[in-house]
Amino acid sequence: MALEMERIREIAKRVADASGLEVVDVELRGGGKSRMLRIIIDKPEGVTHQDCADLSREVSTILDVEDAVPGGSYVLEVSSPGLDRKLVRPGDYERFTGSRVKLTTREPVKGNRHFEGRLESFHDGRLMLDLTSAKKKNRPGEAPEKLEFELSNVEKANLVPEI
């Protein structure tokens, strides 16, 4: 199954690259006739409905011709990552430096695994999170609270929409 997923990712990436898009994630869920192949795409100026439709049409054709999806039948869904986009690769952390993020660590940091704050920096596999802005009220003159995390310790991270 891992080999098939790598092949599907490669096909999606090849089509996305040709259209100026980035493949954020590819996942195959379910079993039997109720399997869903989800491809999440992005680009700096945002993904349009047309981007999703075009990629869906092209990838679907290639997957079917090459019989790349094991078991044959599947439903293909192509979408944008949304406002609460997952941060997965190091490039995601570099791109979204300055944004608010919510993250969960594998191992506790200062007795906690759940954090929310502004992604201040990302270098050499380490990210700095400013937790000051996540507090309800800061005391006057209170020093900013910043924590550094190893990317390898981040289990899950998402952007926090700022509207």
Secondary structure, DSSP 8 states (H G I E B T S, - for coil): -HHHHHHHHHHHHHHHHHTT-EEEEEEEE--GGG-EEEEEEE-TT---HHHHHHHHHHHHHHHHHTT-STTS--EEEEE---TT-B--SHHHHHHTTTSEEEEEEEEEETTEEEEEEEEEEEETTEEEEE-GGGSS---TT----EEEEEGGGEEEEEE----
